Amino acid sequence: MYLPKQFEVPAGDVAVALSRGGFAHLVTPVPDGGLEVTSLPLLYDADNHALIGHLARPNPQWHYAGDAESVAIIPGVDAYVTPSYYPSKQDGGKTVPTWNYETLTVHGRLRAHDDPEWLLDHVTRLTDRHEACRAQPWRVTDAPERFVRAQLRAIVGIELVISRVVAKAKLSQNRTAPDRAGVVRGLAGGSRPEQETAARMAALGLDRG
């Protein structure tokens, strides 16, 4: 990944982002020289320093587990930035549009898991993570056991054993403080993704102009 110094993420923040996991795009090379790509939720397994998930059994990507390196791309906030947000636009007009974003790229070796107990543990953890904020969380045990076992036979677990993690936060750090503050103000009045980007910039102190 092209990563200018000003867009690097501190190691502690990288660890926090990794622990959150998230909806990722998993990219795996295939023997014919192409790439197989699947979008899926992944959880971080701290004990094995790995990201874990599952694929539909007919999906060929799990067959490519092995020595070749795979990459999981986990997007963060993102938003279009118009030059109109920059106070410096008034000083000669030498500004152009850009895009602010965060992304986490996780590299590693892909392993496949076909053990029913591994799969049951995984889908239980995945469900519990995403149901935790609900007033009445749904549990895997709410479904009939035979039905759950049948569903498990339709999937294959995957584990990305992590070799390195690269995080990038391009959030107007290369602009002046007044321009950054202008971006935060402008995005805060926009759509939900824009508001989320503004909030993230503010949380990093990039709104102080």
N, C-alpha and C positions, 0 to 999 in steps of 0.2 A: 504494500500500500504506500502511495505517495503521502508522506507525513511531514509537512513543514514543522519546525520546532514550536511555533506558537500554537499549533493545534494538537500538540501532544497532551495526553491525559495522565495525571499523576498515578503512580502505582496503586495507591490506596483506593482511588476512584475506579481504577480498572477492576480491582478485586470485587468491589461492591457491584459494579455493572455485571460482572461475570456471575456473581452469586444470584442475581435476579433471573438469569436465563432470559427466556422470552421467545417470541415468534421469530424464527430464523429461516434463512435460505441455505440449505445444505448443498454443497457443490462437491462432487466426487468424480475424478477422472475414470474413464472407461477404457477397456483394452484397445478399442479401435482409434483411440486418440481424441475422442470427444469428451463431453462432460454430461453428467446426469445431475439434475437439479430438482430438489424437492423443498417445498415450504412447509414448515411444521413447528410446533412448540417444543422447546427443549428445556430441561431442568439441569441445574448444576449439581453434580455429585461430588461433594468436597472430599469424601473419603478416598475416591479414586481419581480425583482431579480430572473429571470428564463431564461432558454434556451427554445427557441421555434422552432418548425419544423413541418413537416407533413409526414404522411405515406399514402401509397396506401390503399384504403378502404378494400381490401381483406386481407391486412396484419393483423394478429390477435393481434399484440402487443398492439394496442391501447385499446383493450378490457381489458387489465390487469392494466389499470390505477387505482389507489386507494391508499391503505394504505402502501403497500409494497414499500421499497426503490428501486429506479432504479439508475443506474449509466451511465453517458455519458463519454466516454473516447475519448479525443481529442489529437491525436498525434501531436508532433512538428517535429523538425529536427531529423534525425537519420542516423548513418553511422557505418560501421564496422571499427574497429581500429586494425591495424596490429602491433605487437611488433616492427616491423622494423622501425616504426616512432620514437621509443624512443632512445635517445642517451644512456640511461642507459642500453640498450641491450648489449652494449659493455663491461659492467662491470659485468661479470659473467653470463650473459644471462638469469637471473631470471625474465623473463617477459612472459606474456601470452596474447593472443588476447582478445579483449573485444568489447563491442558495446556502442557507445555514443548515447544519445537520450534525448528528452524532451517529457513529457506527462502531460496532465491535466486530472484529474478525478473529475467529478462533480456529487455529490450525491443529491438526492431529491425525491420528490413525483411526480408521473406522472399524469397529467390531460389530458383529451381528449376534443377537441373542434370541434363541428359539425356545428357551426353557419357560414353561407356563408359569412357574412360580416367580421367575424374574419379571415376566411381563405383568403378572398380577400386582406385584409390589410396585412396579413402575407406574401403571395406570392409576393405582390407588394414590400414590404420591402426587402425580400430576393433577388428579381430580381434587384432592384435598387442598393443594396450593391455590387452585383457581376458584374453588368454592368457598374458601375461608372467609371472604368478605360478605357472604350472603347471610341473611338473617336465619334462613333454614337451609343449611348446606346439603346438597345432594351427595350421597355416599355410594361408592361402588356396591356396597352390600345392600343398597336399596333395590337393586335389580336381582332377579332370580339367579342363583349360583350357576345353574346349567346354561342359562342364557349368557352370563358373563364368560364362562369357559368357552362357549362357542365363538363369542366375539374375539377372545384371545387367540383362537386358532386362525383368525383372519388377519393377524398382524405379526410383524417381526420387530423385535427390539433392536435399537442401534445405540452404540456408545462411541462417542468421539473422545478418544484418550488424548488429552491436550498436550501439545508440545510447545506452543507459544500463543500469546494473545496480543493483538495490536488494537488499540483504541484511538479513535480520532474524534475530536470535538471542534468542528469549524463553526464558531459562533461569534464572528466579527471581531476576534481578538486582534486582527491586523488593522482595524480601524481606530480612529481616535476615540477618546472617551466620550466626547459629545455625540459622535456618530453612533457609537454603541448604544448610548442612552436613547438616541432617536429610533434605532431599530427596535429596542425593547418597547418603547411607547407605541410605535406603529403596529408591531405584531400583537400587542396586548389587546388592540381593538379589532382584531380580525377573526378568522375562523378558529375552531377548536385547535387544529394542529399549530396554527400561528400562536395562539395563546399559550399552548404548552411549550413552544420554543421560547417565547418571551419569559415564561416562568422559569425555565431552565437557565436562561441567561442571567436572570435576576438572582437565582440561587447561587450562581457562580460569581456574583458581584460585578457582572458586566453591564449593569444598568446605571453605573455611577458616572455621570457625565459632569 
